Amino acid sequence: MLRLIYALLITFSLCLPAFAQEAPVAETDRSATGGATTLEDIMKRQEGQKVGNEFRSGLTGNPAAAKPTTDQLGTLGGASDPDLWRALRFDSADITTQVQHPAATVLIQDTGMWWLQFREGPLSTYGFGLILVTMASLVLFYLIRGRIRIDGEKTGRTILRFKSIERFAHWLLAGSFILLGLTGVISLLGRKFLIPALGPEAFSTIAIGAKWIHNNVSWAFMLAIVMIFFLWVVHNLPHRSDIYWLRKGGGIFGGGHPPAKKFNAGQKLIFWSVIVLGGSISASGLSLLFPFELPMFAATFAKLNDFGIPQLIGLGELNTNLAPHTEMQYAQLWHSIISFVLFAIVIAHIYIGSVGMEGAYDAMGSGEVEEQWAREHHSLWVEEVKAKEAQAGRSS
């Protein structure tokens, strides 16, 4: 699981160059401008190239150099307005405040524009692109394969597959995740699409309601994650039958049904995706629910640097000197990216559990499944159930 989390973090860092420290920038001759910005600097910025700020980040004035008030031009200070703004931008100004807040003294956050551009550009484009591709693939699969039917003759007998507490945990997780997904999309892209369509007043009401629902339903989602973990983890541990099931592709195209226990290899992959990705969404969500109180990324980047993973793939050391606002921006982007990935997985799960397979919905509907369906898709589990029933009968 740690490897998967590290892999996701590295993937995220590849998407966001701001994670890595800036590459060394060649020195520019600024003697003609007295050390100030040159035309070459301006042209590089317009072309999107890196321009070092070291030449001006320290030019924040020197109050000790101010003229004495008794001298001519005594009002001449040791720092100009540009000096002051540079000091604020590069976090070297001497600022005090009575507000007890980690971000209270950060008046100018220098790296916020990349977050806004990524949020409005690649995040929404590739996120919704992933959802659309997943849905289109499922439609195509249905047209080619059709619904997976029960092959044998139905027996009319049923087997208890999931108890009431298991179905409650499942539907709590499913319902909360769908609500979180819808309200999250409103928060992420509502200003871009809903304001032009509904107007600012109507959007304000919708956005406030969506935020309230998202913040409060998140606790139900986290509770459900914990519940399904303890209820099903023992059934989702690897088993030698999983390898054969994967080799046969679950029997979807090749015919026949490979043996499986209570959860087959495909269901186990979904289970661990929900646990790992859902846990990551929950962690970043807690960071967003309690702003600036639960920073995650600086410490994580430090651990990755210690293991040498970023250096191994050519990123160099990841930046661990993050402003409080930057931590929140990373948390919001990570929260959204992982949510899009998990949403695509859940859509595939919903398809298989509803229109994609005959008899599958009964498992979470009534909890009872047709015995023939169970024998075809979970034969090893049926054998275990029958053996327990026989043993109970002998005991009684």
TIZA-671056 format. One record per residue (C-alpha): residue in one letter; residue number from 1; x, y, z. Coordinates in steps of 0.5 Angstrom, whole numbers, always signed. Layout:
+------+-----+-------+-------+-------+
| code | pos |    c1 |    c2 |    c3 |
+------+-----+-------+-------+-------+
|    a | NUM |     X |     Y |     Z |
...
+------+-----+-------+-------+-------+
END
This chain:
+------+-----+-------+-------+-------+
| code | pos |    c1 |    c2 |    c3 |
+------+-----+-------+-------+-------+
|    m |   1 |    +0 |    +0 |    +0 |
|    l |   2 |    +6 |    +5 |    +2 |
|    r |   3 |    +9 |    +3 |    -5 |
|    l |   4 |    +2 |    +5 |    -9 |
|    i |   5 |    +1 |   +12 |    -4 |
|    y |   6 |    +9 |   +14 |    -6 |
|    a |   7 |    +7 |   +12 |   -14 |
|    l |   8 |    +1 |   +17 |   -13 |
|    l |   9 |    +5 |   +22 |   -10 |
|    i |  10 |   +10 |   +22 |   -15 |
|    t |  11 |    +5 |   +22 |   -21 |
|    f |  12 |    +2 |   +28 |   -18 |
|    s |  13 |    +9 |   +31 |   -17 |
|    l |  14 |   +10 |   +30 |   -25 |
|    c |  15 |    +4 |   +34 |   -26 |
|    l |  16 |    +6 |   +40 |   -22 |
|    p |  17 |   +13 |   +42 |   -23 |
|    a |  18 |   +12 |   +47 |   -18 |
|    f |  19 |   +13 |   +41 |   -13 |
|    a |  20 |   +20 |   +40 |   -15 |
|    q |  21 |   +25 |   +46 |   -13 |
|    e |  22 |   +27 |   +51 |   -19 |
|    a |  23 |   +33 |   +48 |   -23 |
|    p |  24 |   +39 |   +53 |   -23 |
|    v |  25 |   +38 |   +59 |   -27 |
|    a |  26 |   +44 |   +62 |   -31 |
|    e |  27 |   +47 |   +68 |   -28 |
|    t |  28 |   +45 |   +75 |   -32 |
|    d |  29 |   +49 |   +81 |   -33 |
|    r |  30 |   +45 |   +86 |   -30 |
|    s |  31 |   +50 |   +91 |   -29 |
|    a |  32 |   +47 |   +96 |   -34 |
|    t |  33 |   +41 |   +96 |   -30 |
|    g |  34 |   +44 |   +97 |   -23 |
|    g |  35 |   +42 |   +90 |   -21 |
|    a |  36 |   +35 |   +91 |   -23 |
|    t |  37 |   +30 |   +87 |   -28 |
|    t |  38 |   +33 |   +87 |   -35 |
|    l |  39 |   +30 |   +86 |   -42 |
|    e |  40 |   +32 |   +79 |   -42 |
|    d |  41 |   +29 |   +77 |   -36 |
|    i |  42 |   +22 |   +80 |   -38 |
|    m |  43 |   +23 |   +76 |   -45 |
|    k |  44 |   +25 |   +70 |   -41 |
|    r |  45 |   +18 |   +70 |   -37 |
|    q |  46 |   +14 |   +72 |   -43 |
|    e |  47 |   +17 |   +65 |   -46 |
|    g |  48 |   +15 |   +61 |   -40 |
|    q |  49 |   +22 |   +60 |   -38 |
|    k |  50 |   +25 |   +60 |   -31 |
|    v |  51 |   +28 |   +67 |   -28 |
|    g |  52 |   +31 |   +67 |   -22 |
|    n |  53 |   +29 |   +72 |   -16 |
|    e |  54 |   +35 |   +72 |   -12 |
|    f |  55 |   +38 |   +78 |   -15 |
|    r |  56 |   +32 |   +82 |   -12 |
|    s |  57 |   +29 |   +78 |    -7 |
|    g |  58 |   +34 |   +81 |    -2 |
|    l |  59 |   +33 |   +88 |    -4 |
|    t |  60 |   +29 |   +90 |    +1 |
|    g |  61 |   +32 |   +96 |    +3 |
|    n |  62 |   +36 |   +98 |   +10 |
|    p |  63 |   +32 |  +102 |   +15 |
|    a |  64 |   +39 |  +103 |   +18 |
|    a |  65 |   +41 |  +107 |   +12 |
|    a |  66 |   +36 |  +112 |   +12 |
|    k |  67 |   +38 |  +120 |   +13 |
|    p |  68 |   +38 |  +123 |   +20 |
|    t |  69 |   +32 |  +127 |   +21 |
|    t |  70 |   +37 |  +133 |   +22 |
|    d |  71 |   +40 |  +133 |   +15 |
|    q |  72 |   +38 |  +136 |    +9 |
|    l |  73 |   +33 |  +131 |    +6 |
|    g |  74 |   +32 |  +128 |   +12 |
|    t |  75 |   +25 |  +125 |   +10 |
|    l |  76 |   +29 |  +120 |    +6 |
|    g |  77 |   +28 |  +113 |    +8 |
|    g |  78 |   +32 |  +107 |    +8 |
|    a |  79 |   +27 |  +103 |    +4 |
|    s |  80 |   +22 |  +105 |    -2 |
|    d |  81 |   +15 |  +102 |    -3 |
|    p |  82 |   +18 |   +97 |    -8 |
|    d |  83 |   +23 |   +95 |    -3 |
|    l |  84 |   +17 |   +94 |    +2 |
|    w |  85 |   +13 |   +90 |    -3 |
|    r |  86 |   +19 |   +85 |    -5 |
|    a |  87 |   +20 |   +84 |    +3 |
|    l |  88 |   +13 |   +82 |    +3 |
|    r |  89 |   +13 |   +78 |    -3 |
|    f |  90 |   +19 |   +74 |    -1 |
|    d |  91 |   +17 |   +73 |    +6 |
|    s |  92 |   +23 |   +77 |    +9 |
|    a |  93 |   +19 |   +83 |   +12 |
|    d |  94 |   +18 |   +84 |   +20 |
|    i |  95 |   +11 |   +83 |   +21 |
|    t |  96 |    +8 |   +82 |   +27 |
|    t |  97 |    +0 |   +80 |   +29 |
|    q |  98 |    -4 |   +79 |   +34 |
|    v |  99 |    -8 |   +73 |   +30 |
|    q | 100 |    -6 |   +66 |   +32 |
|    h | 101 |    -6 |   +63 |   +26 |
|    p | 102 |    +0 |   +59 |   +22 |
|    a | 103 |    -2 |   +64 |   +15 |
|    a | 104 |    -3 |   +70 |   +19 |
|    t | 105 |    +4 |   +73 |   +17 |
|    v | 106 |    +4 |   +71 |   +10 |
|    l | 107 |    +1 |   +77 |    +6 |
|    i | 108 |    +3 |   +75 |    -1 |
|    q | 109 |    +3 |   +68 |    -3 |
|    d | 110 |    +8 |   +68 |    -9 |
|    t | 111 |    +6 |   +61 |   -12 |
|    g | 112 |    -1 |   +61 |   -12 |
|    m | 113 |    -2 |   +63 |   -20 |
|    w | 114 |    +0 |   +56 |   -22 |
|    w | 115 |    -5 |   +53 |   -17 |
|    l | 116 |   -11 |   +57 |   -21 |
|    q | 117 |    -8 |   +55 |   -28 |
|    f | 118 |    -8 |   +48 |   -26 |
|    r | 119 |   -15 |   +48 |   -23 |
|    e | 120 |   -18 |   +51 |   -28 |
|    g | 121 |   -14 |   +47 |   -34 |
|    p | 122 |   -11 |   +40 |   -33 |
|    l | 123 |   -15 |   +38 |   -27 |
|    s | 124 |   -22 |   +40 |   -30 |
|    t | 125 |   -20 |   +37 |   -37 |
|    y | 126 |   -17 |   +31 |   -35 |
|    g | 127 |   -21 |   +29 |   -29 |
|    f | 128 |   -28 |   +30 |   -33 |
|    g | 129 |   -24 |   +27 |   -39 |
|    l | 130 |   -23 |   +20 |   -35 |
|    i | 131 |   -30 |   +20 |   -33 |
|    l | 132 |   -33 |   +21 |   -40 |
|    v | 133 |   -28 |   +15 |   -43 |
|    t | 134 |   -29 |   +11 |   -37 |
|    m | 135 |   -37 |   +11 |   -39 |
|    a | 136 |   -36 |   +11 |   -46 |
|    s | 137 |   -32 |    +4 |   -45 |
|    l | 138 |   -37 |    +1 |   -41 |
|    v | 139 |   -42 |    +3 |   -46 |
|    l | 140 |   -38 |    +0 |   -52 |
|    f | 141 |   -37 |    -6 |   -47 |
|    y | 142 |   -44 |    -7 |   -46 |
|    l | 143 |   -45 |    -7 |   -54 |
|    i | 144 |   -40 |   -12 |   -55 |
|    r | 145 |   -41 |   -17 |   -49 |
|    g | 146 |   -48 |   -15 |   -47 |
|    r | 147 |   -50 |   -17 |   -40 |
|    i | 148 |   -47 |   -23 |   -36 |
|    r | 149 |   -53 |   -28 |   -35 |
|    i | 150 |   -53 |   -34 |   -31 |
|    d | 151 |   -51 |   -40 |   -35 |
|    g | 152 |   -54 |   -45 |   -31 |
|    e | 153 |   -61 |   -47 |   -29 |
|    k | 154 |   -63 |   -43 |   -23 |
|    t | 155 |   -65 |   -47 |   -17 |
|    g | 156 |   -70 |   -42 |   -14 |
|    r | 157 |   -66 |   -43 |    -7 |
|    t | 158 |   -62 |   -37 |    -5 |
|    i | 159 |   -55 |   -36 |    +0 |
|    l | 160 |   -54 |   -31 |    +5 |
|    r | 161 |   -49 |   -27 |    +2 |
|    f | 162 |   -48 |   -20 |    +6 |
|    k | 163 |   -51 |   -19 |   +13 |
|    s | 164 |   -55 |   -13 |   +14 |
|    i | 165 |   -49 |    -9 |   +17 |
|    e | 166 |   -45 |   -10 |   +11 |
|    r | 167 |   -50 |    -8 |    +7 |
|    f | 168 |   -51 |    -1 |   +11 |
|    a | 169 |   -44 |    +0 |   +11 |
|    h | 170 |   -44 |    -1 |    +3 |
|    w | 171 |   -50 |    +4 |    +2 |
|    l | 172 |   -47 |    +9 |    +7 |
|    l | 173 |   -41 |    +9 |    +3 |
|    a | 174 |   -44 |    +9 |    -4 |
|    g | 175 |   -49 |   +14 |    -2 |
|    s | 176 |   -44 |   +19 |    +1 |
|    f | 177 |   -39 |   +18 |    -4 |
|    i | 178 |   -44 |   +20 |    -9 |
|    l | 179 |   -46 |   +26 |    -5 |
|    l | 180 |   -39 |   +28 |    -4 |
|    g | 181 |   -38 |   +28 |   -12 |
|    l | 182 |   -44 |   +32 |   -14 |
|    t | 183 |   -42 |   +37 |    -9 |
|    g | 184 |   -35 |   +37 |   -10 |
|    v | 185 |   -36 |   +38 |   -17 |
|    i | 186 |   -40 |   +44 |   -16 |
|    s | 187 |   -35 |   +47 |   -11 |
|    l | 188 |   -29 |   +46 |   -16 |
|    l | 189 |   -33 |   +48 |   -23 |
|    g | 190 |   -39 |   +52 |   -21 |
|    r | 191 |   -36 |   +59 |   -21 |
|    k | 192 |   -34 |   +57 |   -29 |
|    f | 193 |   -41 |   +54 |   -31 |
|    l | 194 |   -46 |   +55 |   -26 |
|    i | 195 |   -46 |   +63 |   -25 |
|    p | 196 |   -46 |   +64 |   -33 |
|    a | 197 |   -52 |   +59 |   -33 |
|    l | 198 |   -56 |   +61 |   -26 |
|    g | 199 |   -53 |   +68 |   -24 |
|    p | 200 |   -49 |   +70 |   -18 |
|    e | 201 |   -55 |   +70 |   -13 |
|    a | 202 |   -58 |   +63 |   -15 |
|    f | 203 |   -51 |   +60 |   -15 |
|    s | 204 |   -49 |   +63 |    -8 |
|    t | 205 |   -55 |   +59 |    -5 |
|    i | 206 |   -53 |   +53 |    -9 |
|    a | 207 |   -45 |   +53 |    -7 |
|    i | 208 |   -47 |   +55 |    +0 |
|    g | 209 |   -51 |   +49 |    +1 |
|    a | 210 |   -46 |   +44 |    -3 |
|    k | 211 |   -41 |   +46 |    +2 |
|    w | 212 |   -45 |   +45 |    +8 |
|    i | 213 |   -47 |   +38 |    +5 |
|    h | 214 |   -40 |   +36 |    +3 |
|    n | 215 |   -37 |   +38 |   +10 |
|    n | 216 |   -42 |   +34 |   +14 |
|    v | 217 |   -43 |   +28 |    +9 |
|    s | 218 |   -35 |   +27 |    +9 |
|    w | 219 |   -36 |   +24 |   +16 |
|    a | 220 |   -41 |   +19 |   +14 |
|    f | 221 |   -36 |   +17 |    +8 |
|    m | 222 |   -30 |   +16 |   +13 |
|    l | 223 |   -34 |   +12 |   +18 |
|    a | 224 |   -36 |    +8 |   +12 |
|    i | 225 |   -29 |    +7 |   +10 |
|    v | 226 |   -27 |    +4 |   +17 |
|    m | 227 |   -33 |    +0 |   +17 |
|    i | 228 |   -32 |    -4 |   +11 |
|    f | 229 |   -25 |    -5 |   +12 |
|    f | 230 |   -26 |    -9 |   +19 |
|    l | 231 |   -32 |   -12 |   +16 |
|    w | 232 |   -29 |   -15 |    +9 |
|    v | 233 |   -21 |   -14 |   +10 |
|    v | 234 |   -20 |   -22 |   +12 |
|    h | 235 |   -24 |   -24 |    +5 |
|    n | 236 |   -20 |   -19 |    +1 |
|    l | 237 |   -13 |   -22 |    +3 |
|    p | 238 |    -9 |   -25 |    -3 |
|    h | 239 |   -11 |   -32 |    -5 |
|    r | 240 |    -8 |   -37 |   -10 |
|    s | 241 |   -14 |   -37 |   -14 |
|    d | 242 |   -14 |   -30 |   -15 |
|    i | 243 |    -8 |   -31 |   -20 |
|    y | 244 |   -12 |   -36 |   -24 |
|    w | 245 |   -18 |   -31 |   -24 |
|    l | 246 |   -14 |   -25 |   -27 |
|    r | 247 |   -11 |   -30 |   -32 |
|    k | 248 |   -18 |   -32 |   -34 |
|    g | 249 |   -20 |   -25 |   -34 |
|    g | 250 |   -26 |   -27 |   -30 |
|    g | 251 |   -29 |   -31 |   -35 |
|    i | 252 |   -32 |   -25 |   -38 |
|    f | 253 |   -29 |   -26 |   -45 |
|    g | 254 |   -26 |   -33 |   -45 |
|    g | 255 |   -33 |   -37 |   -43 |
|    g | 256 |   -33 |   -41 |   -36 |
|    h | 257 |   -32 |   -38 |   -29 |
|    p | 258 |   -26 |   -39 |   -26 |
|    p | 259 |   -27 |   -41 |   -18 |
|    a | 260 |   -27 |   -35 |   -13 |
|    k | 261 |   -28 |   -34 |    -6 |
|    k | 262 |   -33 |   -29 |    -3 |
|    f | 263 |   -29 |   -24 |    -7 |
|    n | 264 |   -26 |   -25 |   -13 |
|    a | 265 |   -19 |   -22 |   -15 |
|    g | 266 |   -23 |   -16 |   -19 |
|    q | 267 |   -27 |   -15 |   -13 |
|    k | 268 |   -21 |   -15 |    -8 |
|    l | 269 |   -18 |    -9 |   -13 |
|    i | 270 |   -24 |    -5 |   -12 |
|    f | 271 |   -24 |    -6 |    -5 |
|    w | 272 |   -16 |    -4 |    -4 |
|    s | 273 |   -17 |    +2 |    -9 |
|    v | 274 |   -23 |    +4 |    -4 |
|    i | 275 |   -19 |    +3 |    +2 |
|    v | 276 |   -13 |    +6 |    +0 |
|    l | 277 |   -15 |   +12 |    -5 |
|    g | 278 |   -21 |   +13 |    +0 |
|    g | 279 |   -17 |   +14 |    +6 |
|    s | 280 |   -12 |   +19 |    +2 |
|    i | 281 |   -18 |   +23 |    +0 |
|    s | 282 |   -20 |   +23 |    +7 |
|    a | 283 |   -13 |   +25 |   +10 |
|    s | 284 |   -13 |   +31 |    +5 |
|    g | 285 |   -20 |   +32 |    +6 |
|    l | 286 |   -19 |   +33 |   +14 |
|    s | 287 |   -13 |   +38 |   +12 |
|    l | 288 |   -18 |   +42 |    +8 |
|    l | 289 |   -23 |   +42 |   +14 |
|    f | 290 |   -18 |   +44 |   +19 |
|    p | 291 |   -14 |   +50 |   +14 |
|    f | 292 |    -7 |   +50 |   +16 |
|    e | 293 |    -8 |   +46 |   +22 |
|    l | 294 |    -6 |   +39 |   +18 |
|    p | 295 |    +0 |   +40 |   +13 |
|    m | 296 |    +1 |   +34 |   +10 |
|    f | 297 |    +6 |   +35 |    +4 |
|    a | 298 |   +12 |   +38 |    +6 |
|    a | 299 |   +13 |   +32 |   +11 |
|    t | 300 |   +11 |   +27 |    +5 |
|    f | 301 |   +16 |   +30 |    +1 |
|    a | 302 |   +22 |   +30 |    +6 |
|    k | 303 |   +20 |   +23 |    +7 |
|    l | 304 |   +21 |   +21 |    -1 |
|    n | 305 |   +27 |   +25 |    -1 |
|    d | 306 |   +30 |   +21 |    +4 |
|    f | 307 |   +28 |   +15 |    +0 |
|    g | 308 |   +31 |   +18 |    -6 |
|    i | 309 |   +25 |   +17 |   -10 |
|    p | 310 |   +25 |   +23 |   -14 |
|    q | 311 |   +32 |   +23 |   -15 |
|    l | 312 |   +31 |   +16 |   -18 |
|    i | 313 |   +26 |   +19 |   -23 |
|    g | 314 |   +30 |   +25 |   -25 |
|    l | 315 |   +26 |   +30 |   -21 |
|    g | 316 |   +31 |   +32 |   -16 |
|    e | 317 |   +29 |   +34 |    -9 |
|    l | 318 |   +22 |   +36 |    -8 |
|    n | 319 |   +21 |   +43 |    -5 |
|    t | 320 |   +20 |   +42 |    +3 |
|    n | 321 |   +20 |   +49 |    +4 |
|    l | 322 |   +12 |   +50 |    +3 |
|    a | 323 |    +8 |   +56 |    +5 |
|    p | 324 |    +2 |   +55 |    +9 |
|    h | 325 |    -3 |   +57 |    +3 |
|    t | 326 |    +1 |   +52 |    -2 |
|    e | 327 |    +0 |   +46 |    +3 |
|    m | 328 |    -7 |   +48 |    +2 |
|    q | 329 |    -7 |   +48 |    -5 |
|    y | 330 |    -3 |   +42 |    -6 |
|    a | 331 |    -8 |   +39 |    -1 |
|    q | 332 |   -14 |   +41 |    -5 |
|    l | 333 |   -11 |   +39 |   -12 |
|    w | 334 |    -9 |   +32 |    -9 |
|    h | 335 |   -16 |   +31 |    -6 |
|    s | 336 |   -19 |   +33 |   -13 |
|    i | 337 |   -15 |   +28 |   -17 |
|    i | 338 |   -15 |   +22 |   -13 |
|    s | 339 |   -23 |   +23 |   -13 |
|    f | 340 |   -23 |   +23 |   -20 |
|    v | 341 |   -19 |   +17 |   -20 |
|    l | 342 |   -24 |   +13 |   -15 |
|    f | 343 |   -30 |   +16 |   -19 |
|    a | 344 |   -28 |   +12 |   -25 |
|    i | 345 |   -27 |    +6 |   -21 |
|    v | 346 |   -33 |    +6 |   -18 |
|    i | 347 |   -37 |    +8 |   -24 |
|    a | 348 |   -34 |    +1 |   -27 |
|    h | 349 |   -36 |    -2 |   -20 |
|    i | 350 |   -44 |    +1 |   -21 |
|    y | 351 |   -44 |    -2 |   -28 |
|    i | 352 |   -42 |    -9 |   -26 |
|    g | 353 |   -47 |    -9 |   -20 |
|    s | 354 |   -53 |    -7 |   -24 |
|    v | 355 |   -54 |    -7 |   -31 |
|    g | 356 |   -47 |   -11 |   -33 |
|    m | 357 |   -49 |   -18 |   -29 |
|    e | 358 |   -55 |   -21 |   -28 |
|    g | 359 |   -56 |   -23 |   -20 |
|    a | 360 |   -51 |   -18 |   -18 |
|    y | 361 |   -55 |   -13 |   -15 |
|    d | 362 |   -59 |   -18 |   -11 |
|    a | 363 |   -52 |   -19 |    -6 |
|    m | 364 |   -53 |   -11 |    -4 |
|    g | 365 |   -61 |   -11 |    -5 |
|    s | 366 |   -64 |   -16 |    -1 |
|    g | 367 |   -57 |   -20 |    +1 |
|    e | 368 |   -59 |   -26 |    -2 |
|    v | 369 |   -57 |   -29 |    -8 |
|    e | 370 |   -59 |   -34 |   -13 |
|    e | 371 |   -55 |   -41 |   -11 |
|    q | 372 |   -53 |   -42 |   -19 |
|    w | 373 |   -51 |   -35 |   -19 |
|    a | 374 |   -46 |   -36 |   -13 |
|    r | 375 |   -44 |   -43 |   -16 |
|    e | 376 |   -42 |   -40 |   -22 |
|    h | 377 |   -38 |   -33 |   -20 |
|    h | 378 |   -36 |   -35 |   -13 |
|    s | 379 |   -35 |   -43 |   -13 |
|    l | 380 |   -30 |   -43 |    -7 |
|    w | 381 |   -34 |   -39 |    -2 |
|    v | 382 |   -41 |   -43 |    -4 |
|    e | 383 |   -37 |   -50 |    -2 |
|    e | 384 |   -35 |   -46 |    +5 |
|    v | 385 |   -42 |   -44 |    +6 |
|    k | 386 |   -44 |   -51 |    +5 |
|    a | 387 |   -39 |   -54 |    +9 |
|    k | 388 |   -41 |   -50 |   +15 |
|    e | 389 |   -48 |   -51 |   +14 |
|    a | 390 |   -47 |   -59 |   +14 |
|    q | 391 |   -42 |   -58 |   +20 |
|    a | 392 |   -48 |   -54 |   +24 |
|    g | 393 |   -53 |   -59 |   +22 |
|    r | 394 |   -49 |   -65 |   +25 |
|    s | 395 |   -47 |   -61 |   +31 |
|    s | 396 |   -55 |   -60 |   +32 |
+------+-----+-------+-------+-------+
END
